[in-house]
Amino acid sequence: MSPHPESLSTEIRSRFAHVESCPFAGPRIFFENAGGALTLNSVVETSARFAAIPDNQGRDNAASAALVKVIADARADMALFFNTASGRFFVGESGTELLFRLIRTAVMGQSPRGAVIGSTVEHPASRSAAQHWARQAGVDYIAVPHDDATGRVSADAYDQMMREDVRVATILHTSPVTGIANDVAAIAKTIRAKAPEAFIIVDGIQHASHGRIDIAAYDIDGYVVSPYKMFSRHGYGVAWASDRLTGLDIETLAGGPAGNWEMGTRDTGAYATFSDVVRYFEWLGGETSESETPRDRIVAAGASIHDHEQALTDALLHGAGNLPGLASLDGATILGGTDNPDREGLVCFALDTLPADRIVEGLNASGIRTHIRRADHYSGNVLSPLGLDAAVRVSLCHYNTLSEVRAFLSAIQEMTLPNSANQ
């Protein structure tokens, strides 16, 4: 795989805020995209514009009508981006809050209730919700073990644990710890082979910035993303719920419209900024392919993002020029394995010779922002089985460059030299 041409990379970077500099710390390389991606300049502008509007939806005036149209257009954009012609899109407090809500509805809204299944690789956003509501419902929670070597949970692993009484299932699309993606369609097919009526909820929060989402191909009932991790902003999450899930006894205002998931007046600007993200994917797909339709351009953008990020992670792992890659360092552990075809723009590693917190500290001193993952409630399910107390997460995105990867490798080389002050 090859990274984007320099001219396209320059154009991509020009569309984002704070690409090369932190407003608090000054110049830096941003390799902390899994914690929150850079924000599109268009999103910043849209947020400011809508924050100044005093009107709300549902009033008899021109401003209110315009806001209603913005929301309707954004929901159409969501359907285009996620590729589905059915179900409902709505926003909430955060991706985590929306996962809890979808899972709660699926577990508690059925009669009779049944077992809940998920995997050990999941982020606590879905895992905690599934376990909590299984306890509240008095039903079994089934934990499907992931493979420690690959960081992946397979359809076969689900198949070995599946039971006919499963009524709710959760799937993690991509891990924020390892960056390894799971095959949602294959896992969903396995679940439905034994429990065809189960409600299947997918955590797509880490996967979304890499594109390539296709709800129509998954046969699921819920999909959730956090827009601040896909070039929008904090303050809202986006959920899709199938018509079947919406048909349960959902929490809604008495006497209000049927199937309305949202509580109270929502921020029109949140919807509008998601449309900005969709327009960006369409633009990128047009720059990287001959595709003509909006959906085809979105698909092409996802393919381009994948290829560019793979070129960068390959350089991280195997080196660039005369700079050695992480995989060649003495005592290196690469989460998910060195050559994993399901890796999405992220490398998480540990060194026997240097603690993770010292590495992150040293990289910060070199103007390179990464993140430490500890064996806590967020990452212990992945790190502890590997015997790791902590690891360094280096998360890239398609606006990062090979020159930034070289700067990272140079800083790591300096830190790991025999006479380095960090030793």
N, C-alpha and C positions, 0 to 999 in steps of 0.2 A: 504494500500500500504506500501511496505517496501523499504528503501533506498538500494542502491547498497551494496554488501558485501565490507568489508574494503579493501580486497586485490584488488578488481576491482577498487574501488575508488582511491586507491593509484596509480594504473596503469593509470587510466584516468588522474589524476592530473599531472603525470609525463610527459604527452604529451603537456602541456600548459606552456606558459611563464608567469612569474610573478604571480604564483598562490597564494603564501603566502606573498609576499612582493612587495611594490611599489618602483620603482627605485628612486623616489623622497622623499617619506615619510617613507620608511622602512616597517616593518611588518604590515600587515593589512589583514582583511577579506574582500573579494570583493563581495558585494551585490549590485553592480551597473551594472549588466549584461544587463539590458534593454537599458542602455546608450551606450553600446558597450561591447561585450563579450570579454573574454580572447582570446589570439591569440595562435593558434597551433604553436608549435616549428617548425614543418615542413613548415608552412607558412613563418615564419621568415627566415628560410634557403632558401626557394625557392625565396622569394623576393630579397634577397641579390644576389643570383646566377644570376637571370635574369636582375637585375639592372646593372650588369657589362657587359652585352652583347651589343655591339654597333650596331649590325645588325638589320634590319627591315624586315618585311614580303614583299613578292613580288619581291625579287631580285633573280638573277641567281647565287646563291651560296649555299653551303651546310648549312651554319648557317641559312639563310633565310628559306630554306626548312624545317629545323628542327623547327623553330618558327611557321611556318604555320601548321605543324603537331601538335604542342602543343595546338594551338588554336582549331583545329578540334577535337582533343581528349577531350579538355575541354568542348566543346559544346556537345559532346556525353555524357560526365559525367553529364552535366546540364540536358539533356533530361532524363537520368537515375534517377537523384535525384528528379526532379520535376514530373517525370512519364508522359511523353508525347512523341508521335512519330511524331508530326506535329509542324508547326510553326517555329519561329526563335528565337534564343538566341543571345543577344548582350550585350555589356557593355557600360556604360556611366559614367558621372562624379560622380553621386551618385544615390541612390534610389529615392530621391526627384526629382532630375532632370529628371530621366526616367519616373516617374509618370506624371510629367508635359508634357513630350513629347508624351507619349502614349495618354493621355487625350486630348491634343491639336489636335493630328492627328485624333482621333475618332470624336471630336466635329466639327472641321473645314473641315474635308475631305469628309463629306457626302453631298449628294444633293438628296432630300431636307434635311435641318437640322431639328432637333427636340429637345425636352426637355431633360435636363440632371437631373439625380436623384442620390442622395447620402444620407448619414445619418449624424445625429448630433454627433455621437460618433467618427467620423473619425479624424485622424491626419490631420493637415493642409497640409501635402504633397499632399493628394488627394483632400481634401475639397477645399483648396484654388485654386488648378488647375481647378477643375470642375466649381467652381463659376466664376472664371476669364474668362474662355473660353466660358461659357454660356453667360456672358455679352457681350463678343466680338462678339459672333454669333447672339446676339439678341434673345435668346431663354430663356425659363423658367428654373430656377434651383429649383428642388423640394427637400426639406430637410425632410428626414424621421426621426421622433423623436426616440431616443433610450430610453430604460427603465432605469431611474435613479437608481432604487433599485438593478438591476442586472448588470448594466453597459453593457448591451447587446442590439443589435438591431436584431429583429426577422424577419423571412420571412413574418409573418402576418403583421408586421408594414410596410414593403415595399408594401405588397399587398394593404393595405388601401390607399396608396399614389400613386400607379402606374397608369399611363395613357398610352393609346395606341400610343401616339405620342412621347414617350420616345425613344431617339436614342442612348444615352450613359448612363451607370450606373457605379457607383463606389461602392466597398465593402471593408470594413476594415476587415482583417482576425482576427487580435488580437490587442487589445488596449495597447499601451505603458504606459497608465496611470493606468488602472485597471488590466491589464493582463488577461482580459476576452476575449475568442475567440467567433467569430460569425460563424454560419453555412453557409459557402460560397455556398455549393451545393444547399441547400434549398432556399437561397435567389436568386441565379441565376435562379433556376427553376421557382420561382414566377415571376421574371422579364420577362422571356421568355414567360410565359403564356399570358401576355398582350402585350408584345413588342418583338416578336420572333427575330427580326433583330437587336435589340439593341447590341451595343458593350459594353461588361462588363469588367471593369478593376479592378484588386484586388491589394490592398496594403498588401503584405505579409511580410513587413519588420520586424515587431515585432514577427511574428509567426515562422520565418524560423529556429531559433536556436533550436526549440523544435521538429523539424522533422515533419513527417506526412503531407507532401504536396503531392497532387494527382491531378494534372491538368486535367488528363484524366477523372476524375469523376466530374469536376466542370461545364463544358460547358461555358467557359469564353473565353475572347479574349486577356487578358493581365494579367501578374503577375510580380510583382517587389519585389526584395529583396535588402538589403544592407549587403554585405558580412562581414563588420566589426562587425555586430551584430550576425554573425553566424560563428565565430572562424577564419575568415580570417582577412583582414586588411582594413584600410581606403583607399580612393583614387579611388574607383570605385563602381558602382552599377551593378546589373544584371537584365535584363528584358527579358521576353518571350512575343512574340507577335504572335497571331494566323495568319494563312495564310490569313484569311479574312481581318484582320486589316492591315497586310502588303500589301494587294492588294489595299489599298487606296492610294491617292496621297501623299506619304510620302516625307519628306524632305530628299533629297539625292543628291549626286553629279551628275550633268548633264552628260549623256553619260557613267556613271558608271554601274556596275552590277545592274540588276533589284532587287528590294526588299532589298537593302543594307541600313540598319538603321544607321550604324556607320559612323562617320565623322572623317576622317583623320586616322593616324596610332595609333593603340591601344597598350597598354602595355601588351605584351605577358605574363609577370609575373602575371598580374591580373588574366588572364585565368588559368594560372598554379596553382595559389594558391586556386582557386575554386576546382580544381581537388584534391588538398590536403584535402579539407574539405570533399569531397565525399569519398575519401579513408578512412578518419577517421570514417565516419558513417558506412561504410562497416565493418571496424575493430570492432567497438563497437557492431554492430548487430551480428557479429560472436561470440563475447564474451558473449552475453546475450541470444542467441538462437541457435537452431540447423539448422538455415536457411543456404542454400547453394548458392543460386543465389545472385548476387550483389543487385538487387532490393529488394529481400526478406530481406536481411540483413539491408538495409537502413530502411525498414519498421519496422523491429524488433528494430533497434536502436531508432527510434522515440517512439515506445511503451515503451522501457526501460527508456528513458529520461522522458517521461510523468509520469511513475510510481514513479521514484526517486524524481522528483520535487514535485509531489503531497504529498509524504511522508514528505518532508521538509516544504512545505507550511502548511500542516496540523499541524505540530509541531509549526510553527510560530503562527498559529491562536489559537490552543487549548492547547499548552504547551508541555513541555518535562520534564519528571520526576517531580520534585517538583517546576519547574519553570512555572509560569502561562503564558498562551498565550495572544496574543494581544487582542483577542475577549473578554477576561475576565476583561480587565482593565476598570476602571471607566471612563465613558465619551468617550469610543472608538467608532470611526466610521470606519468601514471596507468597502472600496469601492468595489462594486459588491456583497456585502453580505458575511457573514461568510462561509457558506457552498454552494459554487457555483461550480457545476461540470465542468464548462467551464474555470476555472482558469488555467493559464499556467505559473507556476513558479514565480508569482509576487503577492505581497501583498502591497497595498497602504492604508495607514491609517492616521487618525488624532485623537488627544486627546484633549478633552475640557480643560484638566488641564495643558497642556504644549504645547507651540507653536511649529509648525513643524520645524522652523529653529533652535530652541533650541535643539530639539531631534537630528537632523542631526549633529549639532555641538558637542553634547555630545557623539554621536556614533563615530564621527571622533576622539575625544579625547580617546576613548576606542579602537581605531584601527579597526573600522568597517565602511566601506564605503557604504553609501546609497545616496539618492538624494532627494531634495525637489522639488515637483511639485507645481507650483503657478497657480493661476487663470489668466493666461496670454493667449496669442494667441496659445500656445501649448496645454494647459490643461484647460482653462476656460470653454470650452464646456462641460466638465465633472464635474469640481469642483464647478462652480458657481451655477448650479441647486441644489446642495447639501448644499448650504450655506457655503461653505468652501473657504477661501482665499488661503490655502495651505494644502499640505498633504505630508507625508513621503513615498517614494517609496522604497520598499525592493525587489529587483529583483534577484532571484536565478537562478542557472543553474545546470546542472547535475554533474559538478565537485565540487560543494559545498557539505558540509557534515553536518550531524546532530550535530556534535560537534561545528561547526561554528554557527548553529542556536541556540544552547544552550548558546554560548557566547553572541550572540545578545540578547536573552531573559534575561540573567543575567544583561547585561548593561541597558536594559530598566527597569528592576525591580529596579536597583539601582537609576536610574533617577526619577522614579515615587514614591519612598518611601517618606513618609510624611516629613522627615527632610532633604531630598536631597537638595544639593546646587543648583540644576537646577530649583527648584520650585520658 
